[in-house]
Amino acid sequence: MTNKENRYGWALIGVLCALILTTAVMAQGAAAGNPALMENMAKMPAGKYSIGAPDADYYAREESKPLHLVELSAYSIDKYEVTIRAYKKCVEAGVCAEPTSLSSQTRKNYYSDAYGAYPVVNVTWEDAKNYCEFVGKRLPTEAEWERAGMGIDGYRKFPWGDFLPRPYQANTSGVPGDTEIGSGYPSGASSSGVVDMMGNVAEWVSDWYDPGYYAVSEKKDPVGPADGTEKVVRGASFASNYAQEHLTNRGHLSPTESSPMIGFRCAMDTQAATPYDGLFVPTESPDQSYGFVQSGQREGIFILKNPGVDQTLECIAANGSILTVYEGPIERDYTFWIRVSTKTGCQGWTLASSVLNLQW
């Protein structure tokens, strides 16, 4: 081989290496969060989160029980429900079908540019799935949807807390009686920054429906039953009454059907989701365990600076929130205490009897 041929050979190898490296970097960038794809998405850091409702919550449906712990990988979810304007692009590309009805509950020409910023409705589960894949995403799992609505700071009945919605927080209860622009209720967003998890339109998720699934759910990235006849629908709609508006409630519908009260949002895997400011992520050790706060007190449990009565109050952990247990139980003042930390960084001692320990 001549020197010239040798140089050409090395140049070709260099080009091939550059192409391989570029492809790898692009793939890594997409997995970590393509800026275009990540626009208007909320990042959800990996971790252990409570899903479902406690038995003591009499307003929650039985199919939403029990309260259980799941471990979720990092992902991101749309802050807003998919709009008519966005969905039309998928239809124009020949990937999605037009809605089964071009009207909404009260508007005859709903599927039009005049309502482009409103959530798309009357789409089947299959077309919701097709749209998410068309834009490089996927439908969220039921667990991912609920975690985005519940946030990280404990069990709650609604994305904003435990009190019934004010008119400015959610589009529910038949007032005004149809969909609204998705960004119109920012004060009703979850602590994760996701809007309309309760109200406006209910939403398709990826899972098959099984009323008993929460009792047998996988602990790591649950995806629902392997098969079924109906898909899960989460969140209340504009027509829901107070009894239907519980954040853990699980609806269901045939994947071939549609409704003027059902839309969807998308999610995507995120390799490097950034934790929220102030989120406390303790270092794992074999001595750690996890538990739920399960107290008879409505506000939750007190976490004190030291074990025993008459100690300095550090914070209050809400019922249903997840605690990391580091030490204990030890006996003080004729009661048993454990040293814990919350997901927001509060550390201290609390009554062992108020924490339901879980085995991992």
RAWO-V546167 format. One record per residue. SS is DSSP state (H for helix, E for strand, C for the rest). OMEGA is omega in whole degrees, 0 to 359 (none if undefined). NEAR is the number of other C-alpha atoms within 12 Angstrom. Layout:
ss->[SS;SS]
omega->[OMEGA;OMEGA]
near->[NEAR;NEAR]
//
This chain:
ss->[C;C;H;H;H;H;H;H;H;H;H;H;H;H;H;H;H;H;H;H;H;H;H;H;H;H;H;H;H;H;H;H;H;C;H;H;H;H;C;C;E;E;E;E;C;C;E;E;E;E;E;C;C;C;C;C;C;C;C;C;C;H;H;H;C;C;C;E;E;E;E;E;C;C;E;E;E;E;C;C;C;C;E;H;H;H;H;H;H;H;H;H;C;C;C;C;C;C;C;C;C;C;C;C;C;C;C;C;C;C;C;C;H;H;H;C;C;E;E;C;C;C;C;C;H;H;H;H;H;H;H;H;H;H;C;C;C;E;E;C;C;H;H;H;H;H;H;H;H;H;C;C;C;C;C;C;C;E;C;C;E;C;C;C;C;C;C;C;C;C;C;C;C;C;C;C;C;C;C;C;E;H;H;H;C;H;H;H;C;C;C;C;C;C;C;C;C;C;C;C;C;E;E;E;E;E;E;E;C;C;C;C;H;H;H;C;C;C;C;E;C;C;C;C;E;C;C;C;C;C;E;E;E;E;C;C;C;C;C;C;C;H;H;H;C;C;C;C;C;E;E;E;E;C;C;C;C;C;C;C;C;E;E;E;C;E;E;E;E;C;C;C;C;C;C;C;C;C;C;C;C;C;C;C;C;C;C;C;E;E;E;E;E;C;C;C;C;C;C;C;E;E;E;E;C;C;C;C;C;C;C;C;E;E;E;E;E;C;C;C;C;E;E;E;E;E;E;E;E;E;E;E;C;C;E;E;E;E;E;E;E;C;C;C;C;C;E;E;E;E;E;H;H;H;E;E;E;E;C;C]
omega->[179;178;180;179;179;180;178;180;179;178;179;178;179;179;179;179;180;179;179;181;180;179;180;180;179;179;179;179;179;180;182;178;174;184;180;179;186;181;181;173;177;180;179;181;177;179;178;185;177;180;179;184;176;180;183;180;185;180;179;179;181;180;178;182;5;168;183;184;174;175;182;172;180;177;174;183;179;176;185;175;182;185;175;181;180;183;180;179;178;177;180;178;179;181;182;174;174;175;182;172;180;177;171;182;184;185;185;183;185;182;183;181;180;180;184;182;180;181;176;179;179;175;178;177;182;180;173;177;181;180;182;178;178;181;176;181;179;172;176;170;179;180;178;179;183;179;179;178;184;184;185;191;172;181;178;181;182;180;184;181;184;181;182;185;168;181;182;184;185;176;183;171;174;177;13;176;178;182;175;175;188;182;186;183;183;181;177;180;174;178;175;178;182;188;174;172;177;181;186;172;170;191;170;166;191;191;164;183;172;184;181;188;184;179;183;184;172;180;183;177;181;181;178;180;181;180;181;179;180;176;181;173;184;176;177;178;179;182;185;173;186;182;182;192;179;186;183;182;185;175;181;182;176;182;179;180;179;183;174;180;184;173;180;169;185;178;175;175;180;184;188;178;181;178;177;177;177;179;181;179;184;176;181;173;181;183;182;169;184;180;175;168;179;186;174;178;184;184;181;182;176;171;188;182;180;179;178;180;178;177;182;179;177;180;175;178;185;174;181;180;183;177;168;183;184;192;176;5;173;184;173;177;175;175;181;185;175;178;188;169;176;180;178;173;179;181;178;185;178;181;180;183;182;181;178;182;178;179;178;none]
near->[8;8;9;10;11;12;13;14;15;14;14;14;14;14;14;14;14;15;14;14;14;14;14;14;15;17;16;17;20;22;24;25;32;26;14;14;29;29;18;25;32;39;37;44;34;28;32;38;43;42;46;44;38;35;20;20;27;15;24;28;28;23;26;37;29;28;39;40;41;35;28;34;27;31;39;44;44;40;35;40;45;44;38;38;24;31;43;31;23;27;22;15;16;15;21;27;25;30;33;21;24;26;25;33;27;18;20;15;16;29;32;25;18;15;28;24;25;33;43;50;47;36;44;35;39;30;37;47;37;30;38;34;23;25;29;22;30;32;42;39;38;45;46;50;52;44;50;49;47;40;42;40;38;43;42;39;39;42;43;36;29;23;16;25;31;21;19;21;29;43;42;38;27;24;20;20;23;32;44;38;29;38;30;24;31;26;24;34;33;36;30;35;32;39;41;52;56;52;52;48;48;45;51;53;43;40;40;30;32;28;26;19;32;34;25;23;29;21;26;22;27;30;31;31;25;17;16;19;17;29;37;42;46;45;47;42;45;40;31;30;22;27;21;28;39;41;48;45;40;41;34;33;30;22;29;21;27;33;32;35;41;43;48;55;55;45;45;37;37;32;23;22;26;21;23;22;14;14;22;21;24;23;13;13;12;12;14;23;28;37;38;43;43;35;25;17;16;19;21;27;34;40;36;27;24;25;32;27;21;13;18;18;21;22;24;32;42;32;37;43;43;43;49;42;37;29;26;24;23;21;21;20;14;11;19;22;31;38;35;45;38;41;34;27;25;29;32;33;42;47;35;33;22;32;36;27;26;22;14;16]
//
